[in-house]
Amino acid sequence: MRRCPSALTWMRRFPPPTLSLALLAPPASRKIIIPALLPGLVTALRVAFGLTLLGLLLAGMISATNGLGHELVLNIANVRVNRILGQLMLIIVIAVVPGFLLRALEVHVTSKYQPE
C-alpha cells in the first residue's frame, strides 16, 4: 500500500506562487486577473445598482423633505392618482432601462470571459 505525502511535503515541491506567476506584472494582470474579475464585477455592479436605487427611494420616502420618494409619499397621502402613476412610470424607466443595459453587459462579459 502506498503512502500519500502530506500536504506540506506536496507544497514544497512547487515554487512560491508570486515567483512563478509574477502576478504583479502588467501582462499577467491583463491576461489573467482582469478577465477573471470581469464577470463577477459586472454582476456585482448590476445587483448594486438595483439595491442602491431601492435604498435611495426608501430613504427619500422616509426622511427626505424633497425628492422623488418624498413627492410619492405626499401624492399617496393626498390620493393624487395621476401624479402617482406618472412618478411610478418614471421610477420604472429609471430602474428598468439601466437594469436591462447592465444585464446585457453581464451576459456579454460572462459569455466572453467565463470559463466553460
Backbone as JSON, one array per atom type, in Angstrom:
{
  "sequence": "MRRCPSALTWMRRFPPPTLSLALLAPPASRKIIIPALLPGLVTALRVAFGLTLLGLLLAGMISATNGLGHELVLNIANVRVNRILGQLMLIIVIAVVPGFLLRALEVHVTSKYQPE",
  "N": [[0.84, -1.17, 0.0], [0.61, 2.2, -0.91], [1.89, 5.19, 0.52], [0.44, 8.38, 0.9], [1.89, 11.54, 0.31], [2.25, 14.13, 2.76], [0.41, 17.22, 2.97], [2.08, 19.4, 3.34], [4.57, 18.46, 2.48], [3.95, 18.04, -0.16], [3.41, 20.69, -1.01], [5.94, 21.82, -0.88], [7.21, 21.01, -3.15], [6.64, 22.74, -5.18], [7.33, 25.97, -6.64], [7.19, 29.22, -4.97], [4.06, 30.96, -5.38], [4.06, 33.7, -6.1], [6.48, 34.06, -7.35], [6.4, 32.27, -9.48], [4.14, 32.93, -11.03], [4.3, 35.64, -11.36], [2.52, 37.79, -10.51], [2.3, 40.52, -10.27], [3.1, 41.64, -12.6], [2.32, 43.56, -15.49], [1.47, 42.26, -18.01], [0.55, 39.76, -17.07], [-1.51, 40.51, -15.33], [-3.22, 41.7, -17.14], [-3.93, 39.6, -18.81], [-4.73, 37.5, -17.17], [-5.74, 38.17, -14.53], [-7.6, 40.38, -14.79], [-9.54, 39.43, -16.79], [-10.54, 37.31, -15.24], [-11.77, 38.63, -13.15], [-13.77, 40.25, -14.31], [-16.47, 39.06, -14.98], [-17.68, 38.63, -12.4], [-17.47, 41.19, -11.36], [-19.1, 42.77, -13.04], [-21.58, 41.57, -12.57], [-21.86, 42.15, -9.85], [-22.01, 44.93, -10.05], [-24.47, 45.25, -11.38], [-26.29, 44.18, -9.5], [-25.76, 45.87, -7.34], [-26.61, 48.32, -8.38], [-29.43, 48.02, -8.49], [-30.07, 47.61, -5.76], [-29.1, 49.98, -4.64], [-30.7, 51.91, -5.88], [-33.21, 51.18, -4.84], [-32.71, 51.58, -2.1], [-32.23, 54.37, -2.07], [-34.74, 55.37, -2.89], [-36.39, 54.43, -0.79], [-35.18, 55.74, 1.4], [-35.69, 58.36, 0.66], [-38.46, 58.33, 0.82], [-38.87, 58.0, 3.52], [-37.33, 59.89, 5.07], [-36.74, 62.26, 3.7], [-37.12, 65.72, 2.7], [-37.64, 66.67, 0.25], [-37.69, 65.56, -3.18], [-38.0, 62.54, -5.19], [-39.0, 60.27, -3.76], [-40.15, 61.49, -1.48], [-42.08, 63.15, -2.7], [-43.68, 61.15, -3.82], [-44.74, 59.92, -1.51], [-46.23, 62.1, -0.48], [-48.1, 62.44, -2.57], [-49.42, 59.99, -2.49], [-50.58, 60.15, 0.04], [-52.34, 62.26, -0.39], [-53.97, 61.25, -2.33], [-53.51, 61.56, -5.16], [-53.89, 60.36, -7.99], [-53.15, 60.55, -10.73], [-50.65, 61.81, -10.6], [-49.27, 59.98, -9.03], [-49.2, 57.73, -10.73], [-47.66, 58.8, -12.81], [-45.22, 59.26, -11.47], [-44.58, 56.63, -10.73], [-44.21, 55.53, -13.28], [-41.94, 56.96, -14.06], [-40.1, 56.04, -12.14], [-40.02, 53.35, -12.88], [-38.89, 53.55, -15.46], [-36.41, 54.66, -14.78], [-35.37, 52.53, -13.34], [-35.62, 50.18, -14.94], [-34.51, 50.53, -17.57], [-31.61, 51.07, -17.24], [-31.18, 48.68, -15.86], [-31.73, 46.62, -17.75], [-29.73, 47.25, -19.62], [-27.42, 46.85, -18.07], [-27.76, 44.13, -17.57], [-27.52, 43.08, -20.17], [-24.85, 43.76, -20.64], [-23.7, 42.17, -18.66], [-24.31, 39.56, -19.6], [-22.88, 39.59, -21.99], [-20.18, 39.97, -21.11], [-19.88, 37.76, -19.43], [-20.24, 35.63, -21.22], [-18.02, 36.01, -22.8], [-15.73, 35.95, -21.11], [-16.05, 34.0, -19.13], [-15.01, 30.83, -17.99], [-15.57, 27.65, -19.57]],
  "CA": [[0.0, 0.0, 0.0], [1.42, 3.41, -0.99], [1.54, 6.29, 1.42], [0.31, 9.68, 0.25], [2.68, 12.56, 1.01], [1.45, 15.13, 3.47], [0.17, 18.44, 2.2], [3.25, 20.26, 3.45], [5.58, 17.89, 1.58], [3.46, 18.28, -1.52], [3.55, 22.11, -1.31], [7.36, 22.16, -1.01], [7.65, 20.64, -4.48], [6.33, 23.81, -6.13], [7.88, 27.28, -6.27], [6.17, 30.14, -4.43], [3.21, 31.45, -6.46], [4.39, 35.05, -6.57], [7.63, 33.97, -8.25], [6.09, 31.51, -10.69], [3.13, 33.6, -11.85], [4.62, 37.07, -11.49], [1.19, 38.39, -10.51], [2.34, 41.97, -10.32], [3.49, 42.07, -13.93], [1.16, 44.01, -16.27], [0.88, 41.28, -18.93], [-0.19, 38.73, -16.33], [-2.76, 41.07, -14.83], [-4.1, 41.97, -18.27], [-4.39, 38.36, -19.43], [-5.24, 36.52, -16.21], [-6.5, 38.71, -13.4], [-8.75, 41.2, -15.22], [-10.61, 38.57, -17.32], [-11.15, 36.51, -14.17], [-12.58, 39.51, -12.3], [-14.83, 40.96, -15.0], [-17.85, 38.56, -14.82], [-18.17, 38.91, -11.05], [-17.55, 42.64, -11.17], [-20.28, 43.28, -13.75], [-22.74, 41.08, -11.84], [-21.96, 42.95, -8.63], [-22.46, 46.26, -10.44], [-25.91, 45.18, -11.67], [-27.01, 43.99, -8.23], [-25.58, 47.09, -6.53], [-27.46, 49.38, -8.94], [-30.81, 47.81, -8.05], [-30.19, 47.83, -4.31], [-28.88, 51.4, -4.37], [-31.91, 52.64, -6.27], [-34.24, 50.88, -3.85], [-32.35, 52.27, -0.86], [-32.44, 55.81, -2.22], [-36.18, 55.64, -2.89], [-36.92, 54.23, 0.56], [-34.69, 56.83, 2.25], [-36.44, 59.55, 0.29], [-39.84, 58.22, 1.31], [-38.9, 58.03, 4.98], [-36.73, 61.0, 5.81], [-36.4, 63.44, 2.91], [-38.1, 66.81, 2.63], [-37.92, 66.87, -1.16], [-37.22, 64.45, -3.99], [-38.99, 61.64, -5.78], [-39.64, 59.46, -2.72], [-40.99, 62.37, -0.67], [-43.24, 63.52, -3.52], [-44.54, 59.98, -3.94], [-45.47, 59.78, -0.25], [-47.23, 63.16, -0.43], [-49.17, 62.17, -3.53], [-50.2, 58.85, -1.99], [-51.38, 60.64, 1.16], [-53.39, 63.14, -0.92], [-54.67, 60.47, -3.35], [-53.36, 62.16, -6.49], [-53.64, 59.15, -8.77], [-52.42, 60.84, -11.96], [-49.24, 62.06, -10.25], [-48.7, 58.71, -8.56], [-48.9, 56.91, -11.9], [-46.53, 59.42, -13.5], [-44.0, 59.0, -10.71], [-44.26, 55.21, -10.86], [-43.65, 55.32, -14.62], [-40.58, 57.49, -14.03], [-39.29, 55.1, -11.36], [-39.85, 52.15, -13.7], [-37.93, 53.87, -16.52], [-35.1, 54.83, -14.14], [-34.89, 51.23, -12.87], [-35.62, 49.11, -15.92], [-33.61, 50.77, -18.7], [-30.24, 50.69, -16.88], [-31.15, 47.27, -15.47], [-31.6, 45.82, -18.96], [-28.42, 47.5, -20.19], [-26.43, 46.14, -17.24], [-27.94, 42.69, -17.79], [-26.92, 42.77, -21.47], [-23.41, 43.81, -20.43], [-23.33, 40.99, -17.88], [-24.35, 38.39, -20.48], [-21.76, 39.7, -22.93], [-18.9, 39.75, -20.42], [-19.85, 36.38, -18.93], [-20.02, 34.71, -22.34], [-16.68, 36.22, -23.35], [-14.64, 35.7, -20.18], [-16.31, 32.9, -18.2], [-14.54, 29.54, -18.5], [-16.67, 26.73, -19.85]],
  "C": [[0.9, 1.25, 0.0], [0.93, 4.46, -0.01], [1.45, 7.58, 0.62], [1.17, 10.69, 1.01], [1.77, 13.57, 1.69], [1.33, 16.39, 2.62], [1.39, 19.35, 2.22], [4.37, 19.76, 2.53], [5.2, 18.16, 0.13], [3.68, 19.74, -1.92], [5.01, 22.5, -1.51], [7.9, 21.83, -2.41], [7.49, 21.78, -5.49], [6.96, 25.12, -5.69], [6.79, 28.17, -5.69], [5.36, 30.77, -5.56], [3.58, 32.84, -6.96], [5.57, 35.04, -7.52], [7.26, 33.28, -9.56], [5.09, 32.22, -11.59], [3.45, 35.05, -12.14], [3.33, 37.88, -11.57], [1.21, 39.91, -10.62], [2.73, 42.5, -11.69], [2.26, 42.46, -14.74], [0.63, 43.0, -17.27], [0.07, 40.2, -18.23], [-1.51, 39.28, -15.82], [-3.74, 41.32, -15.97], [-4.69, 40.68, -18.84], [-5.01, 37.36, -18.47], [-6.19, 37.14, -15.2], [-7.75, 39.46, -13.86], [-9.84, 40.34, -15.87], [-11.28, 37.7, -16.26], [-12.07, 37.36, -13.3], [-13.81, 40.06, -13.0], [-16.24, 40.37, -14.83], [-18.43, 38.85, -13.43], [-18.35, 40.39, -10.79], [-18.79, 43.22, -11.84], [-21.56, 42.81, -13.06], [-22.94, 41.88, -10.56], [-22.44, 44.37, -8.93], [-23.95, 46.28, -10.72], [-26.72, 45.04, -10.39], [-26.93, 45.25, -7.37], [-26.44, 48.23, -7.06], [-28.89, 49.24, -8.44], [-30.99, 48.09, -6.57], [-29.99, 49.29, -3.94], [-30.11, 52.22, -4.73], [-33.04, 52.41, -5.27], [-33.96, 51.6, -2.54], [-32.57, 53.77, -0.93], [-33.92, 56.17, -2.21], [-36.78, 55.49, -1.5], [-36.45, 55.33, 1.51], [-35.42, 58.12, 1.94], [-37.87, 59.52, 0.79], [-39.91, 58.39, 2.82], [-38.45, 59.37, 5.55], [-36.47, 62.26, 4.99], [-37.5, 64.49, 2.98], [-38.38, 67.22, 1.2], [-37.35, 65.68, -1.93], [-38.35, 63.53, -4.4], [-39.72, 60.81, -4.72], [-40.58, 60.28, -1.86], [-42.24, 62.78, -1.43], [-44.21, 62.36, -3.69], [-45.36, 59.76, -2.67], [-46.56, 60.85, -0.13], [-48.39, 62.9, -1.37], [-50.01, 60.97, -3.12], [-51.11, 59.31, -0.85], [-52.54, 61.51, 0.69], [-54.19, 62.51, -2.05], [-54.67, 61.19, -4.7], [-52.92, 61.06, -7.45], [-52.83, 59.46, -10.03], [-50.94, 61.13, -11.69], [-48.55, 60.8, -9.77], [-48.3, 57.85, -9.75], [-47.72, 57.48, -12.69], [-45.21, 59.16, -12.8], [-43.6, 57.53, -10.78], [-43.69, 54.89, -12.24], [-42.21, 55.83, -14.68], [-39.64, 56.56, -13.27], [-39.02, 53.83, -12.17], [-38.82, 52.39, -14.8], [-36.52, 53.99, -15.93], [-34.52, 53.47, -13.72], [-34.69, 50.23, -14.0], [-34.61, 49.32, -17.04], [-32.15, 50.48, -18.32], [-30.12, 49.24, -16.45], [-30.99, 46.35, -16.67], [-30.23, 46.02, -19.62], [-27.32, 46.79, -19.39], [-26.55, 44.63, -17.4], [-27.33, 42.27, -19.13], [-25.4, 42.79, -21.37], [-22.93, 42.59, -19.66], [-23.31, 39.74, -18.75], [-23.18, 38.42, -21.44], [-20.42, 39.37, -22.26], [-18.8, 38.31, -19.93], [-19.6, 35.4, -20.07], [-18.61, 34.85, -22.91], [-15.59, 35.73, -22.41], [-14.86, 34.52, -19.23], [-15.76, 31.6, -18.78], [-15.7, 28.57, -18.64], [-16.69, 25.57, -18.91]]
}
